[in-house]
């Protein structure tokens, strides 16, 4: 999938100036191996809005969403595995991964800060924090999963790159698509996204928008 290559390249380009070299290597390895579904959704959503073409700065938006996801996903893995409790000289220090997660999120935010996706990026981090807090307290959370929040962020970043508002139905579909995937981590775009994803997004984006700003949790019936 061409979009997968573009998304990964954009994300890696956005952090190529990170120093020191060990930190940059850890980040690059993460980006080279991780799922690029969020970035792919940015690109596909930019084309899905009726009557629009890809807008300026789309590569930065794609990288921004991908970096935010990778940083938060890495944070989730660190919290759940607590690698600092295991001493293994052959592994990279856990604090390097913690720093990598911080840099990924911060760089992603910087890329999205002056876009119409900035508010959605903030909401993504807040939802992640609430869900993690609830998990630590052993209570069932009403917060979205990280993937649902990031998929919503991705379609907002893509659709608004064309200078238009994000159709509510498109955001609804994105959240439902993430919820239908199940337990993370995300897989390859070919496994996560339906074969007809471009047609589905175009059809959904052309649907009349409902009132309200926040996406809900419908089921993704278009798999």
N, C-alpha and C positions, 0 to 999 in steps of 0.2 A: 504494500500500500504506500503510494507516494506520500500521503499525508503523514504517515508514521515517520518516514525518513526526515521530512521537513520539521516535524515537531521535535524530534530528538536533536537534530542539528541546531535548531534555534535555541534550545535549552542549554546545550553544551557551549555554544558561542557566547551566551549571556554570562557565563561564569569563567571564561577562559583567562580572565585577568586576576582571579582570586590567588592570593598568596597567604601562607607559604606553599611550596610545591606539594608537600604531603597532604595538606588540606585540599588543594585543587585536585590531586589525584584521587582522593577519597570521594569527592563530589562527582568527578567525571566518571568514576567507576559506577557510582549509584545511577547516574543518568544513562549510562550505556546499557545497564541491565534492566532498569525499571520499565514498567508499562507506560506507554505514551498515549493511552486512551484520552486523558484530559486534553492534551495538546491537539490531538486529532479532532476532538469535538469542537475546539475553537475554530479550526480551519473549515470544517464542514458546516458549522453554523453560520460562518461568514458568507458562505455561498447559498445557504438555504433561504435567507430572507428574500421575499419576492421583489424582483426588480432591482436588486442590488448586486454590486460586484465587490470583490475583496477590497477592503479599505487600506489606507496607509497605516503603518505601524502594526500590521497583523502579526509579523514575526515576533515582535516584542510582547504582544498580548499572549501569543501562543507559549512563548518561553515563560512569561510571568505565571500563567496558570500551571504549567508543568512544574515549575520550581516550587511554587506554594504547595502543590500536592506532594511532591517528593520530600520536601522538608517536614511536612506534617506526618506523612506516612512513616518516615524514618523516626520521628519523635515517638509515634505510637509503638513502633517495634522496640525502641529502647525502653520505654516505660513497661512494656509487657515482658520483655526478656531480662531486664536489669543486668546487662553484661558486665557492669562494674563489680558485680559480686563474684565473678569468675576470673581467676588469674590465669592467663595464658599468654606467654611471651610471644607466641607466633601470631597472635591477633593484633590488629591495630588497636590502640588505646580507645576505650569507650568514650573518653572525653573528646577525642577527635571527631567521633561520629555525632556527639552532641553539638559540637561547634559547627559541623557540616550542616546539620539540620537547621540551626539558627541562620546560617548564611544563606541557605536555599530559600527559606521563607522570607528573609529580609530582602534578598535580591528580587524575588518574585514580586513582593509588595512594591518595590521601587519601580519596577516595570509597569505595574498596573495603577500606580498612584494617581496619574493625571488622566486616567481613562474613565469611561462610564462604568467600568467594572470595579472601581475602587471600593464602593460600598459593599458589593457582593463579596469581595476579598476579605474585608473586615468581618463580615457576617460569617464567612467560612471559618475563620480562626476562632471566633467567639463560640460557634456551635461545637467546634472541636474541643475547646477548653471545657465547655459545659458537659459534653459527653464523657470526656476523660475524668472529670471530677466525679460525675455520677458513678462511673465504673469503679473508681477508687473507693467510693463510699458503699459500693455493693447494692446500688439501687438501680431500678430500670429507668433509663433515660428517655425523655421525650425529644431530645436533640436529634437532628439528622445524623446519619453516619457521615464520616469524612468523605466517602465517595459520592454520596448524594449531594453534599454541599459543593464539592468540587465540580461535579458534572453541571450543576446549576451555574456555578461561576463560569465554567467553560462556555456555555451557550450565551451567557450574557456578554462575555468578552468578545466572542465571535460576532454575534449579531450587531452589537453596538459599534463594532469597527467600521461598519458600513454607514454610520451616521443615522441609524434608526433605532427605535426602541425594541427591546426583546419581546416577541410575542409571548404572552403568558402560557399559551399551550405548549410552546417550545420548552419553557422552563419546567413545566409539569412533566413533559415526556422525559426530559433529562433526569429528573429525580426518580421517576419510576424505573427508568433504565438502570440506574445505579442500584436501586433497591432489588431489582430482579436478578442481579449478578450473584448476590449471596455473600459468603464470607470472603474477605480480602485475603491475599492481595489480588489486584486486578491482573488479568492476563493480557495476552496479545490482542490488539484491536480486532483481529479477525475472529477471535473467540468471544470477545465481550460485545461487540457491535453486530447487529443483524446485517446480513448480506446486502439488504436493500436500504442501508442506513441513509444514503443521500436522498433517495426518493422519500423515505419516511420523514426526514427532517424538513424537506421542502414542503411536503403536504401539511405537516404539523405547523410549520411557521406561517403558512398561508391561512390557517384557521383564524376565525375572529377571536380577539383577545377578550378574556373575562375581566371583571373589575378586580382591583387589588394588585399588590406588587409582589407578594411572596409566592413561590411555587409550592405546590402541595405534593402529596405522595400518591399519585395514581399508579396503577400497575402498568408496566410497559408491555402492552399487548401486541406491539408491532415487531416482536422478535421473529 
